[in-house]
Amino acid sequence: GYTTPQVIAAFERRYTVGQVETKTPLVRVEGSDKGYKTISAAIADAPSGATVLVPSGVFRESVVISARKKLAIRGAGRNKSIVLAQETAVYLSRSDVVISELGLWSRTTGPDVAVVAVSESTLRLSDCKISGGTGAGVVVAGKSSDLTLVGNLVTGNMGGGVRVQGGAVDLLRNVVTFNATGGIVVAPAAPGAISKLSLWHDTVLENWSGHRCVSFAKSGVVPVAPLTAFRIEASIINSAGIGETFDEQFFAAVKNEGNNFLSVPAQPAEKFFLDPGADDYRPRGTIVMDGLGIELGAFPSIRGLRDLTRNLNNAVVSEKLQAAYLLSLFLPADERAKTHERIKQVLYV
């Protein structure tokens, strides 16, 4: 009765990932021919400002970054380049890192182990899959932490999808689904520890605690304040938990002013998404649009993507580049990169 079969199935997919046996190729640092057997070895050798390139394969390690240097870590895709850790997959302390296109999994049997842990660090995490934590998928702590999550799938974590204990956190276009406890857990370590929590075009659906859906969950006795630090726009959210985490005035503002879709009863993910079993988290049908002409939530429907692509091409041709960039964020990673090159060419001209 603690959670649903769908959450358990998402959590247990980590065992399927763990059974994959591949000859893991070498990790490289961009601009160098030297190869490394592990991501950790490449990070240790990489100079500040370098990009670590992770090829397709399963890397059975925990990536710990505590050096005071800037790094980027880029994989070949969240279902291709996989970090499979016995404990936390990525731990950052006093670092400045960009991570993209990786699958990040924990196979821990210990209690309350996060997949990604951020402490007093800056992290931009994009186009990744975060799953398998007995704790939260992502936990961020420390007043100076700055976390940006863009286009990630956070699923199958027992301590919530994203747990915010401190710092500034921006979520853009993430799908947070099939997590126990709550999609987003607000747990300030001290009054005012959370300086910012922003959602823009996220889909937070069917995250379960007990017998009902909770998108936001409150943890601890520290009050969630000030409410001016919290902003939710153009998102699709099961609203049961918002009314418990925030007060009625904030709940009303999110519902009436934030251009969000809030469903009070549980919104079944299986009926909403096109094919979650195959990692297809597009909505089955057309969704209402925001002021930019983009459907609410993390991914547009098939029809919504056609409309978005047409508007994007018109924006590039007419040199409305800021609008073009925002629209491009909803494209698949490879198409997005090509569009950004088009935008750069117009800028250079």
C-alpha positions in Angstrom: 0.0 0.0 0.0 3.0 2.3 0.1 3.2 3.0 -3.6 1.9 1.7 -6.9 3.0 -1.1 -9.2 4.1 1.5 -11.8 6.5 3.2 -9.4 7.9 -0.2 -8.4 8.3 -1.3 -12.0 10.2 2.0 -12.8 12.4 1.5 -9.8 13.2 -2.2 -10.6 14.3 -1.4 -14.2 17.7 -0.7 -12.6 18.1 -4.5 -12.3 17.5 -4.8 -16.0 20.1 -2.2 -16.7 22.5 -3.9 -14.4 22.3 -7.1 -16.4 23.6 -5.4 -19.5 27.1 -6.7 -20.3 29.1 -4.7 -22.8 32.7 -4.1 -23.6 32.9 -0.6 -22.3 34.9 1.7 -24.7 37.3 4.3 -23.5 36.3 7.7 -22.2 38.1 10.7 -23.7 38.7 14.3 -23.0 37.8 16.5 -26.0 40.9 17.6 -27.9 43.0 14.7 -26.6 43.6 11.2 -28.0 44.2 9.6 -24.6 41.6 7.1 -23.5 40.4 6.3 -20.0 38.7 3.2 -18.6 36.5 5.2 -16.3 34.8 8.6 -16.2 36.4 9.3 -12.9 39.9 8.9 -14.3 39.1 11.2 -17.2 37.7 13.8 -14.8 40.8 13.6 -12.6 43.1 14.2 -15.6 40.9 16.9 -17.4 42.0 20.5 -17.1 39.5 23.2 -16.0 37.1 24.1 -18.8 37.4 20.7 -20.5 34.6 18.4 -21.8 34.7 14.7 -20.9 33.1 12.6 -23.7 31.4 9.4 -22.5 30.7 6.9 -25.3 27.9 4.3 -25.3 28.3 1.7 -22.6 27.7 0.9 -19.0 30.1 2.5 -16.6 30.0 0.8 -13.1 31.3 3.6 -10.9 30.3 6.5 -8.7 31.4 9.9 -10.2 32.7 12.1 -7.4 33.7 15.7 -8.3 35.1 17.9 -5.5 37.8 19.8 -7.4 37.4 23.5 -7.8 37.3 23.5 -11.6 34.7 23.8 -14.3 33.9 20.7 -16.3 31.4 19.4 -18.9 30.5 15.7 -19.1 28.6 14.7 -22.3 27.3 11.2 -23.1 25.9 9.7 -26.3 22.3 9.6 -25.0 20.5 8.8 -21.8 19.8 5.2 -22.9 23.2 4.7 -24.4 25.8 6.1 -22.0 24.9 4.8 -18.5 26.5 5.4 -15.1 25.5 2.5 -12.9 26.6 3.0 -9.3 26.3 0.9 -6.2 25.5 4.0 -4.3 25.2 7.6 -5.5 25.9 7.9 -9.3 27.1 11.6 -9.2 28.2 13.5 -6.2 29.3 17.2 -6.5 30.9 19.3 -3.8 32.1 22.8 -4.5 32.2 22.3 -8.2 30.9 23.8 -11.4 29.8 21.1 -13.8 27.6 20.6 -16.9 26.3 17.1 -17.4 24.2 16.0 -20.5 22.9 13.0 -22.3 23.7 10.3 -19.6 21.7 7.7 -17.9 22.3 8.0 -14.1 21.3 4.9 -12.1 21.8 3.8 -8.5 21.6 0.1 -7.5 21.9 0.7 -3.8 20.0 -1.3 -1.2 20.8 1.2 1.5 18.2 3.6 2.8 17.7 7.1 1.4 20.5 7.1 -1.2 20.2 9.8 -3.9 21.2 9.2 -7.5 22.6 12.7 -7.9 23.7 14.7 -4.9 24.7 18.4 -5.1 26.3 20.3 -2.2 27.5 23.9 -2.5 27.9 23.5 -6.2 26.7 24.7 -9.6 25.2 22.0 -11.8 23.4 22.1 -15.1 21.9 18.7 -15.8 20.2 18.2 -19.2 18.7 15.4 -21.3 19.6 12.7 -18.7 17.6 9.9 -17.0 17.8 9.7 -13.2 16.5 6.5 -11.6 16.9 3.8 -9.0 17.4 5.8 -5.8 16.1 4.6 -2.5 16.3 8.3 -1.7 15.6 11.1 -4.1 16.6 11.1 -7.8 18.3 14.5 -7.3 19.0 16.1 -3.9 20.4 19.6 -3.6 21.7 21.2 -0.4 23.7 24.2 0.6 22.6 27.9 0.3 25.2 28.6 -2.4 24.1 25.7 -4.7 22.7 26.5 -8.1 21.0 23.7 -9.9 19.4 23.8 -13.4 17.5 20.7 -14.7 16.6 20.8 -18.4 14.8 18.1 -20.3 15.5 15.3 -17.9 13.4 12.2 -17.1 13.3 11.6 -13.3 11.6 8.3 -12.5 11.7 5.3 -10.3 13.1 6.9 -7.1 11.7 6.0 -3.7 12.5 9.3 -1.9 11.0 11.6 -4.4 12.0 12.9 -7.8 13.8 16.1 -6.8 14.5 17.0 -3.2 15.4 20.6 -2.5 17.0 21.4 0.8 18.8 24.6 -0.1 20.1 26.9 -2.9 18.5 28.0 -6.2 16.8 25.4 -8.3 15.4 25.9 -11.9 13.4 23.1 -13.6 12.7 23.5 -17.3 10.9 20.9 -19.4 11.5 17.9 -17.1 9.3 14.8 -16.8 9.0 13.8 -13.2 6.9 10.6 -12.9 6.6 7.3 -11.1 8.5 8.4 -8.0 7.4 7.6 -4.4 7.0 10.2 -1.7 6.5 13.0 -4.2 7.6 14.4 -7.6 9.3 17.4 -5.9 10.1 17.3 -2.1 10.6 20.7 -0.5 12.8 20.3 2.6 14.5 23.5 3.6 17.4 22.8 5.9 16.9 26.1 7.6 14.6 29.1 7.3 15.3 30.8 3.9 17.7 28.0 2.8 15.9 27.7 -0.5 16.5 30.9 -2.3 14.6 29.9 -5.5 12.5 27.1 -6.9 11.2 27.6 -10.4 9.3 25.3 -12.7 8.7 26.2 -16.4 7.0 23.7 -18.7 7.5 20.7 -16.5 5.3 17.6 -16.4 5.0 16.3 -12.8 2.6 13.4 -13.0 1.7 10.3 -11.0 4.2 10.5 -8.1 2.8 8.5 -5.2 2.9 8.6 -1.4 0.4 6.5 0.4 -2.8 6.0 -1.7 -2.9 9.3 -3.6 -0.9 11.4 -6.0 1.5 14.1 -4.6 3.4 16.4 -6.9 4.9 18.5 -4.1 5.7 17.0 -0.7 6.9 18.8 2.4 9.6 17.3 4.6 10.7 18.5 8.0 9.5 21.3 10.3 11.2 24.3 8.7 8.6 26.6 7.1 8.5 26.9 3.3 9.1 30.7 2.9 9.2 33.2 1.4 6.7 32.2 -1.2 8.1 34.8 -3.6 11.0 32.4 -4.0 8.7 29.8 -5.7 7.4 30.1 -9.3 5.5 27.7 -11.4 4.5 28.4 -15.0 3.1 26.5 -18.0 3.4 23.1 -16.2 1.2 20.1 -15.8 1.0 19.0 -12.2 -1.1 16.8 -10.0 -2.1 19.4 -7.5 -3.0 17.4 -4.4 0.4 18.0 -2.8 0.6 21.7 -3.6 -2.2 22.5 -1.2 -0.3 20.8 1.6 3.1 22.2 0.9 2.1 25.8 0.2 -0.8 27.8 1.5 -4.1 28.4 -0.2 -3.2 31.8 -1.6 -0.2 30.4 -3.3 -2.2 27.4 -4.6 -4.8 29.8 -6.1 -2.1 31.9 -7.7 -0.5 28.8 -9.3 -3.8 27.6 -10.6 -5.2 30.9 -11.8 -2.2 33.0 -12.8 0.6 30.6 -13.7 -1.0 29.2 -16.9 -0.7 25.7 -15.4 -2.8 22.6 -15.7 -3.5 21.3 -12.2 -5.6 18.1 -11.8 -6.9 17.6 -8.3 -7.6 13.9 -8.7 -4.6 11.7 -9.7 -3.9 11.9 -13.4 -2.8 8.4 -14.5 0.5 8.6 -16.5 -0.4 5.5 -18.5 -3.4 7.3 -20.0 -1.7 10.7 -20.4 1.6 9.8 -22.0 1.9 8.2 -25.4 4.0 5.2 -24.3 5.9 5.6 -21.0 7.0 2.0 -21.1 9.1 2.9 -24.2 10.2 6.3 -22.7 7.9 8.2 -24.9 6.5 11.0 -22.7 4.7 13.0 -25.3 1.0 13.6 -24.4 -1.5 11.4 -26.2 -3.6 14.4 -27.3 -3.3 18.1 -28.0 -2.7 20.3 -24.9 -3.7 23.9 -24.3 -0.9 26.4 -25.3 0.8 29.1 -23.3 1.3 32.7 -24.4 4.3 31.7 -26.6 2.3 29.2 -28.5 3.8 26.2 -26.8 1.7 23.4 -25.3 1.9 23.1 -21.5 4.2 20.6 -20.1 7.7 19.2 -21.0 6.9 17.7 -24.4 4.5 18.8 -27.0 2.1 16.4 -28.7 2.6 15.2 -32.3 0.4 18.0 -33.5 1.9 20.5 -31.1 5.4 19.7 -32.3 4.3 20.4 -35.9 2.9 23.8 -34.9 6.0 24.5 -32.8 8.4 23.6 -35.7 6.5 25.9 -38.0 6.6 28.8 -35.6 10.3 28.1 -35.0 11.2 28.3 -38.6 9.2 31.5 -39.0 11.0 33.0 -36.0 14.5 32.2 -37.4 13.6 33.6 -40.9 12.2 36.8 -39.3 15.2 37.0 -37.0 13.2 36.8 -33.8 16.0 34.8 -32.3 15.0 34.9 -28.6 11.7 33.3 -29.5 13.4 30.8 -31.8 15.8 29.8 -29.0 12.9 29.2 -26.5 11.0 27.1 -29.1 14.1 25.1 -29.9 14.3 23.9 -26.3 11.4 21.5 -27.0 13.1 19.7 -29.9 15.1 16.4 -29.5 18.7 17.0 -28.6 20.2 16.5 -32.1 17.6 18.7 -33.8 18.0 21.3 -31.1 21.8 21.4 -31.7 21.2 22.0 -35.4 18.7 24.7 -34.7 21.2 26.5 -32.4 23.8 26.4 -35.2 21.2 28.1 -37.5 20.6 30.8 -34.8 24.3 31.3 -34.4 24.7 31.8 -38.2 22.0 34.5 -38.2 23.7 36.2 -35.3 27.1 36.1 -37.0 25.7 37.7 -40.1 
